[in-house]
Amino acid sequence: MPLFGSEAQQVVQEANACLVGAFVQKISAPTPREVFLELRVPGQSWLLLLSADTKTGRLALARQRPAAPKQPQSLQQALRKHLLGAKLVEARAQAGVWLLWQTKERRLWLGAHWKQGYVALGEEGGRWLHFSSQPEGGLKVGMPCGLPPFEEDVRASRLLVAPGAPLGALQAAATLLEGAAKAQEEAAALKPLKAQLLRLQKTMAKVQAEAERLPQVEQLQAEAEALAQNMGKLKRGAGTVSLEAFRADGTVERRELKLNPAKTPREEMEARFHQARRLRRGMGIAKARFAQLQAEAEALRQQIERGVPPLAEAKARQVPPSPRGKPAQSLPYRAYVSAAGQPIWVGRGAQHNEALSFQLAKPWHLWLHARGQSGAHVLLPLGRSEEVKPETLLDAAHLAWHFSNGRGEPVGEVSYVEARYLRRPKGKAGAVLLTQEKTFRLRVEEARLDRLLSRPVLPDQDSNLGHGG
């Protein structure tokens, strides 16, 4: 917040005691709410800041004048026209700070209204000449000039002034508000981290639910086993069945099952076994992912507690031009990197998908694609006999889903297989026939996707990665 009323009175009293009689040598207004005045008396000069910022409004000494804006503010032009060479006559604290100046022809008020956030210039006993922004209440240029009413503030001053320090209150005002401005900047810098932590916590809740699907797995397994035990008694077309199933402890239980009349009993059984296996695999991936998310969340919490602002996002680097002015030959993929440092290659289009899958891919590389969607082929260029880490697989799956028609959907399915099991069908570029593939359900994590997309790798750096035998 701006200076308290009691603090404004302090700096005004000091200005009246030490700065009255000083002349304006230079004026700079880099923003509509800030005015820097270079004041001079014989043998000494000061740089004074008058700010109308609604959060950090103040009258204070400034260490240096900021760089001039490319386009001068209209406020700066007005002040230079009317106040250069003027002498300070008086300072007042009324809803901000107001400075009275004497020119050769007249006396002018320059003020900062902290509640409304504007800088104003007007002639004493005359009319308003300029406002940096439109004041409330219909006040306009050309209307009679009058200062806002005085408002008493009983709050204790926060300004720490050393006894006998020259212009100590004006220096203390600068220090106090600089600290407040820095705190605001740090809070703004930490805001993305807090938002990222919130997203992580929401994702952790979803992942934890996936990791705790054992009752659902056991239910599907038991239903599949009940169907297997009664296969000879079942006929196609039934919507519900009541079955007796033997449990592992030798007891018998009766189960009521809903069936799809369009499927055979064997298809119903196999579907349940398949779904149980998928969920069990997903539980393992989810547990590993939950542990990783926990570590990321804890690191974020510690960073927020330390007050360390997040690093600025690095700009995506471009491929440098090749020698002799010839354009560099682009590779058929975009390259990204997983959290573990593993390159991930994403095809750029149909022809590029073809080259990536059937020319660059080694038999042991892992190939991914969004199931049931058209989109990019994704390749994990693993080393021979290298096992893919669950987190790396999830990173690659997020890219496969993002670069497909399913982009924007929160949930989807991604298939993966070693490149040795890919086959090229005739007559359609970019199409693939595959066997031995595995499929899992993907829940998109925005934080993970943001991390991947913000870390592209230069093609000339990654083109030789992952080809180790």
N, C-alpha and C positions, 0 to 999 in steps of 0.2 A: 504494500500500500504506500501512498505518498507520505511525505512528512506529516506528522501530527501538527495540529494547530499550535501547540506549545513549542514544537521544534521550528515551525515556520517563524514564530515570534523571535526565537533565538537568532536565527540566521539574518532576519530583517534588522534586529537591533545591531548586530555586528556589521552589517552592510552600511547602516546609517552612521556607525561610529568610524568605520575604516575606509569605506569606498566612496562616500559622497564627495563630489568634486572631481572624480575620475572621468576621463573622456573616452568615448568609443573610438577605437582605431580600426577594428575589423569586425565584421559580422558574418556569421555562417549559420544557416538553417538547413541541416542535412535532411531533416524530416519535418512534417507539419507540426510536430509537437516539441521540437528541440531547437533552442537558440543558443549559440555560443558567441559570447561577447568578449572581445579583447579590450580590456580597460587599461588606461595609462595615466599615471601621475608622474611628475618629474622624478626620474631615477628609479621608477618601479612600474611593473605591469602585471596584470592578472588575467587569467582566462576564466570567465564566469559562465556557468551553464544554467539556463533557465528552462526547466522541463515542465510540460503540461501532461505528461503521461499519467493515465488514471491509476497505474500501479506503482510507478516510481517517480511521481512528480516531486520536484525539488528545486531549490536554489542552492548551488554548490560550486566550489572551485573544481575546475576540470584539469586533468593532467595534460591532455593534448586535444587538439581540434581534429575531428574525424575528416576523412577524405571527402572532398566535395562531390556531390552527386553529378551524374552525367547531364541531367536536366535540372537546372536550378529551380528551387521551389519558389512559388509566387510569394510566399512569406519572406524568403530571403531577399527577393527583389524589392519588396515594400519596405523592409527594415533598412536596407542599404540606401534607399532613396530618401528616407525621412530621418534616420538616426545617426548616420556616420558623422562624427565630430561632435555629437551631443554630449552634454555634461550631466552626470547623475546628480539628482537633487534630493530624492527621498525614496525609501523602500517601505512597503506596507504588506501586511499579511492579512488577506481577506479572500477566503475561498480559494486560496493559492497564494501567489506572491505577485506584487505589482511594483514596477519601478518607474519613477517619474524622471523625465529627462528635459533638459533645457536646451533648445536650439536657438539660433539667432532670431527666429521669428515667433516661436511659440513653445509651449510645454506639452509633452506627449507622455501618455501612459503606455507602457509595455507590460503585459501581464500574462500569467499562465493560470488558467482555471482548471484545477485538478479534478473536480468532480465531473465536469463535462469534457475535459480533454482537449481544450483549444488554447491557442496563443492569440492574443488580441492587441491591436494598436489603435489608440484613439487620442484625440486632442482634449486636453483638460479644458472643461468649460465649452467644448465644441462637439464634434461628432466622431463616431467610430470610423476609422480609416481602413481597417483590414481585420479579418478573422481567418485563422488557418483552417477552420472547419465551422460548419453552421452551428451556432449556439442554440440551446433550447429556449422556448418562450418567444420565438419570433424576432429575436434581436438580429438586426441587419446593419450592414455598412450604410452610413448616412444618418442613422438614428443618433440621438443625443448620447454622448459618452458619459457613463457613470459606473463606478466600481461596484461589484457585487457586495451585498451586506456582510458585515463581520459576523462570524460564527465562533463562539467560544468553545474551546476544546480543553477538557480538564485532565486528559491523559498525560501521564508523566513523560518527560522528554527521554528519548533513547540516545541522545547525542552525548558522547563522552569527550569532554573538552579538557585538555591539559591546562592547568593554571598558567596564565601569561602567554599562551600560544597565540601568535598573530593569526587572525582569521581562523581560529580553532574550530568554531561552530560550522563554518562553511566547509572546512576540510573534513570534519566529522560527518557532515551531511553526505558528502561524496562517498566516504567509506561505507556508511550505513546503507545507502541505496545501491551501491555497487554490490554489496553482499546480498541484498535482496534480489537484485537482478540476476546474480550468479545462481542463487538458489532456484529461481524460476527457470533458468536455462537448464540446470541439472535435472529439475523435475520434468521438463519437456523432453530432455534427452533420454531419461529413464522410462518415459511413457511407452515407447515401443517394446522395451524389455518386459514391462508389466503386462502388456497386451499379449506378448508371446508366451509368457508364463501362464496366463489365463487359458490360452488356446491349448497349451500342453496339458494343463490340468483336466480340461474337458476331454481331450484325446485319451489321457490316461484312464479316465473313468470308462470310456468306451472299450479301450483295449483290455482293461481289467475284466469287464463283463465277458469279453470273448475268451479270455484265459480261464474263466470259471464256468465253462460250458460242460463240465463233466457230467452233471445230471442229464443233460440233453443227449450227450453221447451215449450214456448208459441206457437211456430210454430207447433210442434208435437201435442200439445193438440188441436189446432184449426183444423188441418188436421183430427185427429181422430174424433172430433165432427162433421166435415163436412161429413165424411163417415157414422157416426151413423145416421145423419139426412136424408141421401139419401140411406140407406141400401136397401130399397125395389126396388130401381131403378138400382142397380148395379148387374152385372153378372161376374162370374169368367172368367178369360182369357184375360181381358182387360189390355193393357200396360199403357194407360193414360186415365184419365177421367176429364171431366170439370163439376164441381159441384157448385150449389148455396147453400150457408150456411148462416144461420141466426146468427148474432152477438148478444152479450148481450144487446146492445143498441137498438135492434130491426131492424137494417139495414141489408141488404142482400149484400153479397159479393160473387164473383165467384172465385173459386180456381181451378187451374190446378194441378192435382196430378199424379205422376208416381206410378204405381202399379207393383207388381210381378205377372205375369200371372199364376204362379203355386199356388198362395194363393187365398183363398176365400176372398170376401170383409170383412167378419167378422174377419178373421185372420189378414188382413191388419189393420183394426181398432184397434184390441186388441194389435197388435204389437206396434202401435204408442202410445197408452195409456201406455203400459208397459214401453216403452223407455222413455216417458216423466216422469213417476214416478221414474224410475231409475236415470235419470239425476237430478231430483229435490232432491232426497235423496243424490246423490253425491255432489250437491251444498252445502248442509248442512255440510257434512263431510269435503268438501274442505275449507269452511269458517273457521271451527274450526281448521283444519290443518294449514291454512294460518296464523291464529293468533299465533299458537304455533311456526311456523317457524319464524315469525317476532320476537318473544321473544328470540328464539335461536340465530337468526342473530344479534340482538342487544347485547346480552351477548357476542357473539364472537367479535363484533366490540369494545366493551369496553375492553375486554381482550387484544385485539391487541393494542389498544391505550395505555393501561397501560404497555405494553411490557412484560406481564407475559407469560413465555413459557408454552406450553401445558404439562400436566402431562404425564409421560411415561406410555405407555399402560401396564396394569397389565397382567402378564402371566397367561394363563388359568390354573386354579388349577386342580390337579388330585385328584381322589378319594383316600383317604388314605387306606392303607391295614387294613383289619379287624384283631381283636386280634388273637393271637396264629398262626399267619402266614397264615391264610386262606384267599383266595381272596374274596374281597367284592362283594356281589351280585349286579349286575348292574340293574338299573331301566330301564323300557322299553321306556324311553324318554330322550331327552336332555332337560335341563331346562335353560331358559333365563328369563330376567326380563325386563318389559316395562319401559318407561320413568317415569311412575307414580308409579313404584314399584310392579306392578302386575306380578306374575309368569306366564310364558308361557311355555307349555310342547309340545315338538316336538317328534313324534314317530321316532324310530330308524330303522324300517323296517317293512315288512308285518306282521310278528308275533307280533312285538311290537306295531304296529298300532292297531291290534286286541285287545291286552291287554289294551292299553290306552283308546280306544273308548268304550269297553264293560265291562271292569273290574274296571278301576280306575275312569272313568268319572261318576260324579253325574248327575242326570237328568237336573239340572239347569246350569251345566257347558256349556260354549259356544264352539262349535266344528267348525273348519275351514279346508278347503281343496282347493287347486288350481283347479279351474273348468276346466274340459276337459283335465287334466294332471294326470299322475301317480306321486305319491309323498307321503310325510309324512302327517299323521293326526296331526293336531295342536289343542291343548285344552287350553282354558282360564278357570282355576279353580276358577270361581267367587263364591262369597258367595250367599246364597239363597236370591232371590229378589234383588240382586245387579245389577245395570245398568252398562253396559260396556261403558267406555269413548271412544269417537271417536278416540283419539290418541292411546289408548291401542288396539283398534280394528285394526287400521292401522299397529301397530307394529306386532301383531299376523299375519296379512295378509302378511306382508313382509316375515316373516319366512315361512309361508305356501308356498309362491311362490318360495322362495330361495331353499327350500328343495323339489323341484318338478322338473319334466322334463322341466319346463318353465324357469329354472334358466338361467340368462343371457339376457332374453328378457326384454325390458324396460317397456312393458305394458302387463297386463294379467287380468284375472277375478278370483275372489276368492269368494267362497260360504261359508256361515256361518249359523248355526242353533243350537238350544239348543240340548244337547245330548239326551234328552228324545225322539226326533224324529228320532233317528238312528235305523236302523234294520240291522241284520246280514243275508246276503244271504247264502244259503247252498253251501258248496263245494269249497269256495274260501277264503282263509285266507287274512285278511286285506281289503276285499271288504265291501262296506257299501251301504245300501239303505236308502235314507232320504226323508223326506217330510217337508213342511213348510220352506224350506231354502230360504235365501235371497242372492243375488249375486250383487257384485259391481265391477266396473272397477278399477284396481290398476295401478298406475304409480309408478314405482320403484324409491325410493329416496336412492341414494348411501350412503348419510350421515347417514340416519336413519338405514340402514342395517348395516353399519360399527359399529354404536353404539350398536346395539343389539348383534352382533356377538362377540363384545369385552367384553361383560358382562355376561358370563356364570355363572350359580349358581351351587354350589356343590350339588349333589344329596342328600347327607345326611343332607343338610341344607334345601332343598326345599321339601322333600318328604312329609312333614306334612302340607304344605301350601295349602290354598284354599279349605279345606274340611269342613270349618265352615258351620253350618246349618243356 
